[in-house]
């Protein structure tokens, strides 16, 4: 994922993942504990404050870990409800 090249797509995905996170009641603190990414960094991702994130490639890694953890948690919640 090239943050500069696909900025519009990235923003759309972050907004979508953020809504998903909230809909499954997944706290940023939980994501922070699992990924070892600070809650402030996660807040900056969700607020689209890319200038407050560490430089590339850490920025890209943090965003990908955030996506993965929300999607993993959503999948886990769906399978445990069945």
Buried (B, 14 or more C-beta within 10 A) or exposed (E): EEBEEEEEEBEEBBEEBBEBBEEEEBEBEBBBEEBEBEBEBBEBBBEBEBEEBEEEEEBBBBBEBBBBBBEEBBEEEEEEEE
